[in-house]
């Protein structure tokens, strides 16, 4: 699962930095990395592949717990944030409820499709 997330996030590049500032293999936003919440330990170095993988595993696990094992919604939360995932659920899992539908929907589909 985390391997699929890494491919979708950074294409496997541990030094990747997105246009909006997400960093490392798992494209962690600096603010989320510093204060992730949900009982997740902050990331010390987003460009360290081991630390990046640990953070993504912990954060996605926290989202899976939050959304009762619902992988699709947990991936929406990883990509768009838990607040947007809550809106997504409230709208009946409708991607149109997301501010960046054109980014989030293909991202989730790519990861889930790669797991089959």
Chimera marker file (.cmm) of the C-alpha trace (Angstrom):
<marker_set name="trace">
<marker id="1" x="0.000" y="0.000" z="0.000" r="1" g="1" b="0" radius="0.5"/>
<marker id="2" x="2.688" y="2.499" z="0.987" r="1" g="1" b="0" radius="0.5"/>
<marker id="3" x="4.636" y="1.622" z="-2.164" r="1" g="1" b="0" radius="0.5"/>
<marker id="4" x="1.588" y="2.574" z="-4.261" r="1" g="1" b="0" radius="0.5"/>
<marker id="5" x="1.227" y="5.809" z="-2.283" r="1" g="1" b="0" radius="0.5"/>
<marker id="6" x="4.919" y="6.647" z="-2.853" r="1" g="1" b="0" radius="0.5"/>
<marker id="7" x="4.609" y="6.059" z="-6.599" r="1" g="1" b="0" radius="0.5"/>
<marker id="8" x="1.516" y="8.266" z="-6.756" r="1" g="1" b="0" radius="0.5"/>
<marker id="9" x="3.027" y="10.983" z="-4.568" r="1" g="1" b="0" radius="0.5"/>
<marker id="10" x="6.603" y="11.326" z="-5.800" r="1" g="1" b="0" radius="0.5"/>
<marker id="11" x="7.260" y="8.666" z="-8.397" r="1" g="1" b="0" radius="0.5"/>
<marker id="12" x="9.795" y="7.255" z="-5.931" r="1" g="1" b="0" radius="0.5"/>
<marker id="13" x="11.944" y="10.393" z="-5.751" r="1" g="1" b="0" radius="0.5"/>
<marker id="14" x="13.028" y="10.991" z="-2.121" r="1" g="1" b="0" radius="0.5"/>
<marker id="15" x="14.060" y="14.559" z="-2.992" r="1" g="1" b="0" radius="0.5"/>
<marker id="16" x="10.785" y="15.546" z="-4.638" r="1" g="1" b="0" radius="0.5"/>
<marker id="17" x="9.271" y="18.920" z="-3.785" r="1" g="1" b="0" radius="0.5"/>
<marker id="18" x="5.876" y="19.809" z="-5.237" r="1" g="1" b="0" radius="0.5"/>
<marker id="19" x="4.778" y="23.211" z="-6.491" r="1" g="1" b="0" radius="0.5"/>
<marker id="20" x="2.846" y="23.691" z="-3.232" r="1" g="1" b="0" radius="0.5"/>
<marker id="21" x="5.780" y="22.640" z="-1.030" r="1" g="1" b="0" radius="0.5"/>
<marker id="22" x="5.054" y="18.974" z="-0.244" r="1" g="1" b="0" radius="0.5"/>
<marker id="23" x="8.312" y="17.150" z="0.415" r="1" g="1" b="0" radius="0.5"/>
<marker id="24" x="9.969" y="13.771" z="0.021" r="1" g="1" b="0" radius="0.5"/>
<marker id="25" x="8.850" y="10.322" z="-1.065" r="1" g="1" b="0" radius="0.5"/>
<marker id="26" x="5.448" y="10.675" z="0.516" r="1" g="1" b="0" radius="0.5"/>
<marker id="27" x="4.971" y="14.389" z="-0.211" r="1" g="1" b="0" radius="0.5"/>
<marker id="28" x="4.382" y="15.609" z="3.322" r="1" g="1" b="0" radius="0.5"/>
<marker id="29" x="3.362" y="19.235" z="3.699" r="1" g="1" b="0" radius="0.5"/>
<marker id="30" x="5.686" y="20.960" z="6.209" r="1" g="1" b="0" radius="0.5"/>
<marker id="31" x="2.851" y="22.027" z="8.530" r="1" g="1" b="0" radius="0.5"/>
<marker id="32" x="1.390" y="18.511" z="8.592" r="1" g="1" b="0" radius="0.5"/>
<marker id="33" x="4.834" y="17.031" z="9.172" r="1" g="1" b="0" radius="0.5"/>
<marker id="34" x="5.430" y="19.333" z="12.168" r="1" g="1" b="0" radius="0.5"/>
<marker id="35" x="2.014" y="18.796" z="13.755" r="1" g="1" b="0" radius="0.5"/>
<marker id="36" x="0.205" y="15.823" z="12.222" r="1" g="1" b="0" radius="0.5"/>
<marker id="37" x="-2.177" y="15.174" z="15.100" r="1" g="1" b="0" radius="0.5"/>
<marker id="38" x="-4.078" y="11.882" z="15.418" r="1" g="1" b="0" radius="0.5"/>
<marker id="39" x="-1.329" y="10.445" z="17.645" r="1" g="1" b="0" radius="0.5"/>
<marker id="40" x="1.197" y="10.480" z="14.788" r="1" g="1" b="0" radius="0.5"/>
<marker id="41" x="4.794" y="11.356" z="15.601" r="1" g="1" b="0" radius="0.5"/>
<marker id="42" x="6.039" y="14.385" z="13.597" r="1" g="1" b="0" radius="0.5"/>
<marker id="43" x="8.463" y="13.766" z="10.754" r="1" g="1" b="0" radius="0.5"/>
<marker id="44" x="12.034" y="14.794" z="11.517" r="1" g="1" b="0" radius="0.5"/>
<marker id="45" x="13.343" y="14.820" z="7.924" r="1" g="1" b="0" radius="0.5"/>
<marker id="46" x="10.879" y="14.442" z="5.027" r="1" g="1" b="0" radius="0.5"/>
<marker id="47" x="13.775" y="13.764" z="2.632" r="1" g="1" b="0" radius="0.5"/>
<marker id="48" x="14.928" y="10.690" z="4.563" r="1" g="1" b="0" radius="0.5"/>
<marker id="49" x="13.233" y="7.764" z="2.784" r="1" g="1" b="0" radius="0.5"/>
<marker id="50" x="12.971" y="5.664" z="5.951" r="1" g="1" b="0" radius="0.5"/>
<marker id="51" x="11.462" y="8.519" z="7.973" r="1" g="1" b="0" radius="0.5"/>
<marker id="52" x="9.134" y="9.493" z="5.113" r="1" g="1" b="0" radius="0.5"/>
<marker id="53" x="7.868" y="5.921" z="4.805" r="1" g="1" b="0" radius="0.5"/>
<marker id="54" x="7.359" y="5.689" z="8.585" r="1" g="1" b="0" radius="0.5"/>
<marker id="55" x="5.410" y="8.932" z="8.659" r="1" g="1" b="0" radius="0.5"/>
<marker id="56" x="3.173" y="7.955" z="5.732" r="1" g="1" b="0" radius="0.5"/>
<marker id="57" x="2.504" y="4.538" z="7.253" r="1" g="1" b="0" radius="0.5"/>
<marker id="58" x="1.591" y="6.073" z="10.616" r="1" g="1" b="0" radius="0.5"/>
<marker id="59" x="-0.514" y="8.873" z="9.128" r="1" g="1" b="0" radius="0.5"/>
<marker id="60" x="-2.409" y="6.618" z="6.715" r="1" g="1" b="0" radius="0.5"/>
<marker id="61" x="-3.001" y="4.135" z="9.555" r="1" g="1" b="0" radius="0.5"/>
<marker id="62" x="-4.427" y="6.987" z="11.639" r="1" g="1" b="0" radius="0.5"/>
<marker id="63" x="-6.730" y="7.946" z="8.764" r="1" g="1" b="0" radius="0.5"/>
<marker id="64" x="-7.837" y="4.325" z="8.369" r="1" g="1" b="0" radius="0.5"/>
<marker id="65" x="-8.730" y="4.257" z="12.059" r="1" g="1" b="0" radius="0.5"/>
<marker id="66" x="-10.549" y="7.593" z="11.787" r="1" g="1" b="0" radius="0.5"/>
<marker id="67" x="-12.609" y="6.343" z="8.836" r="1" g="1" b="0" radius="0.5"/>
<marker id="68" x="-13.263" y="2.822" z="10.173" r="1" g="1" b="0" radius="0.5"/>
<marker id="69" x="-10.994" y="1.053" z="7.679" r="1" g="1" b="0" radius="0.5"/>
<marker id="70" x="-12.440" y="2.850" z="4.637" r="1" g="1" b="0" radius="0.5"/>
<marker id="71" x="-9.367" y="2.979" z="2.389" r="1" g="1" b="0" radius="0.5"/>
<marker id="72" x="-10.869" y="5.325" z="-0.187" r="1" g="1" b="0" radius="0.5"/>
<marker id="73" x="-11.762" y="7.953" z="2.411" r="1" g="1" b="0" radius="0.5"/>
<marker id="74" x="-8.422" y="7.501" z="4.205" r="1" g="1" b="0" radius="0.5"/>
<marker id="75" x="-6.610" y="8.211" z="0.916" r="1" g="1" b="0" radius="0.5"/>
<marker id="76" x="-8.797" y="11.271" z="0.341" r="1" g="1" b="0" radius="0.5"/>
<marker id="77" x="-7.765" y="12.438" z="3.817" r="1" g="1" b="0" radius="0.5"/>
<marker id="78" x="-4.071" y="11.782" z="3.101" r="1" g="1" b="0" radius="0.5"/>
<marker id="79" x="-4.248" y="13.807" z="-0.108" r="1" g="1" b="0" radius="0.5"/>
<marker id="80" x="-6.791" y="16.522" z="0.655" r="1" g="1" b="0" radius="0.5"/>
<marker id="81" x="-6.861" y="16.595" z="4.466" r="1" g="1" b="0" radius="0.5"/>
<marker id="82" x="-9.259" y="15.122" z="7.000" r="1" g="1" b="0" radius="0.5"/>
<marker id="83" x="-11.622" y="18.105" z="6.862" r="1" g="1" b="0" radius="0.5"/>
<marker id="84" x="-12.119" y="17.591" z="3.143" r="1" g="1" b="0" radius="0.5"/>
<marker id="85" x="-12.478" y="13.831" z="3.663" r="1" g="1" b="0" radius="0.5"/>
<marker id="86" x="-15.282" y="14.585" z="6.116" r="1" g="1" b="0" radius="0.5"/>
<marker id="87" x="-17.011" y="16.675" z="3.414" r="1" g="1" b="0" radius="0.5"/>
<marker id="88" x="-16.444" y="13.861" z="0.910" r="1" g="1" b="0" radius="0.5"/>
<marker id="89" x="-18.176" y="11.381" z="3.232" r="1" g="1" b="0" radius="0.5"/>
<marker id="90" x="-20.997" y="13.764" z="4.097" r="1" g="1" b="0" radius="0.5"/>
<marker id="91" x="-21.643" y="14.176" z="0.352" r="1" g="1" b="0" radius="0.5"/>
<marker id="92" x="-22.004" y="10.407" z="-0.067" r="1" g="1" b="0" radius="0.5"/>
<marker id="93" x="-18.409" y="9.875" z="-1.233" r="1" g="1" b="0" radius="0.5"/>
<marker id="94" x="-18.885" y="12.444" z="-3.970" r="1" g="1" b="0" radius="0.5"/>
<marker id="95" x="-15.589" y="13.781" z="-5.306" r="1" g="1" b="0" radius="0.5"/>
<marker id="96" x="-17.376" y="16.940" z="-6.442" r="1" g="1" b="0" radius="0.5"/>
<marker id="97" x="-17.420" y="17.972" z="-2.758" r="1" g="1" b="0" radius="0.5"/>
<marker id="98" x="-13.625" y="18.314" z="-2.813" r="1" g="1" b="0" radius="0.5"/>
<marker id="99" x="-11.880" y="21.585" z="-3.657" r="1" g="1" b="0" radius="0.5"/>
<marker id="100" x="-9.232" y="19.791" z="-5.753" r="1" g="1" b="0" radius="0.5"/>
<marker id="101" x="-11.304" y="17.019" z="-7.275" r="1" g="1" b="0" radius="0.5"/>
<marker id="102" x="-9.141" y="16.959" z="-10.399" r="1" g="1" b="0" radius="0.5"/>
<marker id="103" x="-6.145" y="16.067" z="-8.222" r="1" g="1" b="0" radius="0.5"/>
<marker id="104" x="-7.655" y="13.894" z="-5.508" r="1" g="1" b="0" radius="0.5"/>
<marker id="105" x="-9.905" y="11.582" z="-7.515" r="1" g="1" b="0" radius="0.5"/>
<marker id="106" x="-7.181" y="10.384" z="-9.949" r="1" g="1" b="0" radius="0.5"/>
<marker id="107" x="-4.740" y="10.073" z="-7.025" r="1" g="1" b="0" radius="0.5"/>
<marker id="108" x="-7.083" y="7.780" z="-5.077" r="1" g="1" b="0" radius="0.5"/>
<marker id="109" x="-8.009" y="5.764" z="-8.179" r="1" g="1" b="0" radius="0.5"/>
<marker id="110" x="-4.317" y="5.296" z="-9.087" r="1" g="1" b="0" radius="0.5"/>
<marker id="111" x="-3.412" y="3.935" z="-5.652" r="1" g="1" b="0" radius="0.5"/>
<marker id="112" x="-6.479" y="1.742" z="-5.298" r="1" g="1" b="0" radius="0.5"/>
<marker id="113" x="-6.106" y="0.457" z="-8.863" r="1" g="1" b="0" radius="0.5"/>
<marker id="114" x="-2.500" y="-0.485" z="-8.196" r="1" g="1" b="0" radius="0.5"/>
<marker id="115" x="-3.538" y="-2.624" z="-5.226" r="1" g="1" b="0" radius="0.5"/>
<marker id="116" x="-5.626" y="-5.017" z="-7.358" r="1" g="1" b="0" radius="0.5"/>
<link id1="1" id2="2" r="1" g="1" b="0" radius="0.2"/>
<link id1="2" id2="3" r="1" g="1" b="0" radius="0.2"/>
<link id1="3" id2="4" r="1" g="1" b="0" radius="0.2"/>
<link id1="4" id2="5" r="1" g="1" b="0" radius="0.2"/>
<link id1="5" id2="6" r="1" g="1" b="0" radius="0.2"/>
<link id1="6" id2="7" r="1" g="1" b="0" radius="0.2"/>
<link id1="7" id2="8" r="1" g="1" b="0" radius="0.2"/>
<link id1="8" id2="9" r="1" g="1" b="0" radius="0.2"/>
<link id1="9" id2="10" r="1" g="1" b="0" radius="0.2"/>
<link id1="10" id2="11" r="1" g="1" b="0" radius="0.2"/>
<link id1="11" id2="12" r="1" g="1" b="0" radius="0.2"/>
<link id1="12" id2="13" r="1" g="1" b="0" radius="0.2"/>
<link id1="13" id2="14" r="1" g="1" b="0" radius="0.2"/>
<link id1="14" id2="15" r="1" g="1" b="0" radius="0.2"/>
<link id1="15" id2="16" r="1" g="1" b="0" radius="0.2"/>
<link id1="16" id2="17" r="1" g="1" b="0" radius="0.2"/>
<link id1="17" id2="18" r="1" g="1" b="0" radius="0.2"/>
<link id1="18" id2="19" r="1" g="1" b="0" radius="0.2"/>
<link id1="19" id2="20" r="1" g="1" b="0" radius="0.2"/>
<link id1="20" id2="21" r="1" g="1" b="0" radius="0.2"/>
<link id1="21" id2="22" r="1" g="1" b="0" radius="0.2"/>
<link id1="22" id2="23" r="1" g="1" b="0" radius="0.2"/>
<link id1="23" id2="24" r="1" g="1" b="0" radius="0.2"/>
<link id1="24" id2="25" r="1" g="1" b="0" radius="0.2"/>
<link id1="25" id2="26" r="1" g="1" b="0" radius="0.2"/>
<link id1="26" id2="27" r="1" g="1" b="0" radius="0.2"/>
<link id1="27" id2="28" r="1" g="1" b="0" radius="0.2"/>
<link id1="28" id2="29" r="1" g="1" b="0" radius="0.2"/>
<link id1="29" id2="30" r="1" g="1" b="0" radius="0.2"/>
<link id1="30" id2="31" r="1" g="1" b="0" radius="0.2"/>
<link id1="31" id2="32" r="1" g="1" b="0" radius="0.2"/>
<link id1="32" id2="33" r="1" g="1" b="0" radius="0.2"/>
<link id1="33" id2="34" r="1" g="1" b="0" radius="0.2"/>
<link id1="34" id2="35" r="1" g="1" b="0" radius="0.2"/>
<link id1="35" id2="36" r="1" g="1" b="0" radius="0.2"/>
<link id1="36" id2="37" r="1" g="1" b="0" radius="0.2"/>
<link id1="37" id2="38" r="1" g="1" b="0" radius="0.2"/>
<link id1="38" id2="39" r="1" g="1" b="0" radius="0.2"/>
<link id1="39" id2="40" r="1" g="1" b="0" radius="0.2"/>
<link id1="40" id2="41" r="1" g="1" b="0" radius="0.2"/>
<link id1="41" id2="42" r="1" g="1" b="0" radius="0.2"/>
<link id1="42" id2="43" r="1" g="1" b="0" radius="0.2"/>
<link id1="43" id2="44" r="1" g="1" b="0" radius="0.2"/>
<link id1="44" id2="45" r="1" g="1" b="0" radius="0.2"/>
<link id1="45" id2="46" r="1" g="1" b="0" radius="0.2"/>
<link id1="46" id2="47" r="1" g="1" b="0" radius="0.2"/>
<link id1="47" id2="48" r="1" g="1" b="0" radius="0.2"/>
<link id1="48" id2="49" r="1" g="1" b="0" radius="0.2"/>
<link id1="49" id2="50" r="1" g="1" b="0" radius="0.2"/>
<link id1="50" id2="51" r="1" g="1" b="0" radius="0.2"/>
<link id1="51" id2="52" r="1" g="1" b="0" radius="0.2"/>
<link id1="52" id2="53" r="1" g="1" b="0" radius="0.2"/>
<link id1="53" id2="54" r="1" g="1" b="0" radius="0.2"/>
<link id1="54" id2="55" r="1" g="1" b="0" radius="0.2"/>
<link id1="55" id2="56" r="1" g="1" b="0" radius="0.2"/>
<link id1="56" id2="57" r="1" g="1" b="0" radius="0.2"/>
<link id1="57" id2="58" r="1" g="1" b="0" radius="0.2"/>
<link id1="58" id2="59" r="1" g="1" b="0" radius="0.2"/>
<link id1="59" id2="60" r="1" g="1" b="0" radius="0.2"/>
<link id1="60" id2="61" r="1" g="1" b="0" radius="0.2"/>
<link id1="61" id2="62" r="1" g="1" b="0" radius="0.2"/>
<link id1="62" id2="63" r="1" g="1" b="0" radius="0.2"/>
<link id1="63" id2="64" r="1" g="1" b="0" radius="0.2"/>
<link id1="64" id2="65" r="1" g="1" b="0" radius="0.2"/>
<link id1="65" id2="66" r="1" g="1" b="0" radius="0.2"/>
<link id1="66" id2="67" r="1" g="1" b="0" radius="0.2"/>
<link id1="67" id2="68" r="1" g="1" b="0" radius="0.2"/>
<link id1="68" id2="69" r="1" g="1" b="0" radius="0.2"/>
<link id1="69" id2="70" r="1" g="1" b="0" radius="0.2"/>
<link id1="70" id2="71" r="1" g="1" b="0" radius="0.2"/>
<link id1="71" id2="72" r="1" g="1" b="0" radius="0.2"/>
<link id1="72" id2="73" r="1" g="1" b="0" radius="0.2"/>
<link id1="73" id2="74" r="1" g="1" b="0" radius="0.2"/>
<link id1="74" id2="75" r="1" g="1" b="0" radius="0.2"/>
<link id1="75" id2="76" r="1" g="1" b="0" radius="0.2"/>
<link id1="76" id2="77" r="1" g="1" b="0" radius="0.2"/>
<link id1="77" id2="78" r="1" g="1" b="0" radius="0.2"/>
<link id1="78" id2="79" r="1" g="1" b="0" radius="0.2"/>
<link id1="79" id2="80" r="1" g="1" b="0" radius="0.2"/>
<link id1="80" id2="81" r="1" g="1" b="0" radius="0.2"/>
<link id1="81" id2="82" r="1" g="1" b="0" radius="0.2"/>
<link id1="82" id2="83" r="1" g="1" b="0" radius="0.2"/>
<link id1="83" id2="84" r="1" g="1" b="0" radius="0.2"/>
<link id1="84" id2="85" r="1" g="1" b="0" radius="0.2"/>
<link id1="85" id2="86" r="1" g="1" b="0" radius="0.2"/>
<link id1="86" id2="87" r="1" g="1" b="0" radius="0.2"/>
<link id1="87" id2="88" r="1" g="1" b="0" radius="0.2"/>
<link id1="88" id2="89" r="1" g="1" b="0" radius="0.2"/>
<link id1="89" id2="90" r="1" g="1" b="0" radius="0.2"/>
<link id1="90" id2="91" r="1" g="1" b="0" radius="0.2"/>
<link id1="91" id2="92" r="1" g="1" b="0" radius="0.2"/>
<link id1="92" id2="93" r="1" g="1" b="0" radius="0.2"/>
<link id1="93" id2="94" r="1" g="1" b="0" radius="0.2"/>
<link id1="94" id2="95" r="1" g="1" b="0" radius="0.2"/>
<link id1="95" id2="96" r="1" g="1" b="0" radius="0.2"/>
<link id1="96" id2="97" r="1" g="1" b="0" radius="0.2"/>
<link id1="97" id2="98" r="1" g="1" b="0" radius="0.2"/>
<link id1="98" id2="99" r="1" g="1" b="0" radius="0.2"/>
<link id1="99" id2="100" r="1" g="1" b="0" radius="0.2"/>
<link id1="100" id2="101" r="1" g="1" b="0" radius="0.2"/>
<link id1="101" id2="102" r="1" g="1" b="0" radius="0.2"/>
<link id1="102" id2="103" r="1" g="1" b="0" radius="0.2"/>
<link id1="103" id2="104" r="1" g="1" b="0" radius="0.2"/>
<link id1="104" id2="105" r="1" g="1" b="0" radius="0.2"/>
<link id1="105" id2="106" r="1" g="1" b="0" radius="0.2"/>
<link id1="106" id2="107" r="1" g="1" b="0" radius="0.2"/>
<link id1="107" id2="108" r="1" g="1" b="0" radius="0.2"/>
<link id1="108" id2="109" r="1" g="1" b="0" radius="0.2"/>
<link id1="109" id2="110" r="1" g="1" b="0" radius="0.2"/>
<link id1="110" id2="111" r="1" g="1" b="0" radius="0.2"/>
<link id1="111" id2="112" r="1" g="1" b="0" radius="0.2"/>
<link id1="112" id2="113" r="1" g="1" b="0" radius="0.2"/>
<link id1="113" id2="114" r="1" g="1" b="0" radius="0.2"/>
<link id1="114" id2="115" r="1" g="1" b="0" radius="0.2"/>
<link id1="115" id2="116" r="1" g="1" b="0" radius="0.2"/>
</marker_set>
